[in-house]
Amino acid sequence: MADNSPPVISESNRECGECTACCTTHGVAELGKPFFAVCEHICGQGCGIYASRPQTCRDFKCFWLHGFIASPRYRPDKLGWVFTADETSKVLKAFPVSDESVWDDKVRRVCLQLLDRRLQRTAELSEMPIEVLRLNIQQYTELMMVQIYPYGSHIRLSFPTIAPYPVSAATRVRVESNFVGKAVDIDGSTIYEMWFHSDSEHAT
């Protein structure tokens, strides 16, 4: 039977299970692991040290774990992408789980639903009708931005990398963002901006 559940809802009490997507996409200071490096603790059942995992791992929650993405088939390891955002930024961030991850229509729909949810939440907090917010979206451009980090991007670290991870990863920094265009959803009502992050070979 097809899964026709809405792609974005609010749930709680989710667990990572066998998903280890962020164990590759994100850096972990306590382990000296940079972004886009496969964690040495990944095993067939998920994280081999889950019960004693570092605080960085305990604190991290992707949008699927938060419950903002509903269907189990959109779990990051199955979707091929990890969606998140920094606490200090309203920009949606997308991390491919592997170099085979594709930005296809399914991923695009999930992205658009997440952006729409942000607009709805902003409308609720500002006590502004969502229709008014949509008409004045140019004033809230940051809410509609998506930063896409290509697999293997060298993202600046605040900690040194250690074996078995490549030390060179800590000496490269991302210094440039290239605007690659706008996209619209199926009915043309939502516009979002996509920024593609490139790398620099300059040492920190």
Secondary structure as UniProt FT lines:
FT   TURN            17..18
FT   HELIX           22..25
FT   HELIX           29..31
FT   TURN            35..36
FT   TURN            40..41
FT   STRAND          42..43
FT   TURN            44..45
FT   STRAND          46..47
FT   TURN            48..49
FT   HELIX           50..52
FT   HELIX           55..59
FT   HELIX           63..66
FT   HELIX           72..74
FT   HELIX           76..79
FT   STRAND          81..84
FT   TURN            87..88
FT   STRAND          92..96
FT   TURN            99..100
FT   HELIX           105..126
FT   HELIX           130..135
FT   HELIX           137..144
FT   STRAND          145..148
FT   TURN            151..152
FT   TURN            163..164
FT   HELIX           167..171
FT   STRAND          173..184
FT   TURN            186..187
FT   STRAND          191..200
//
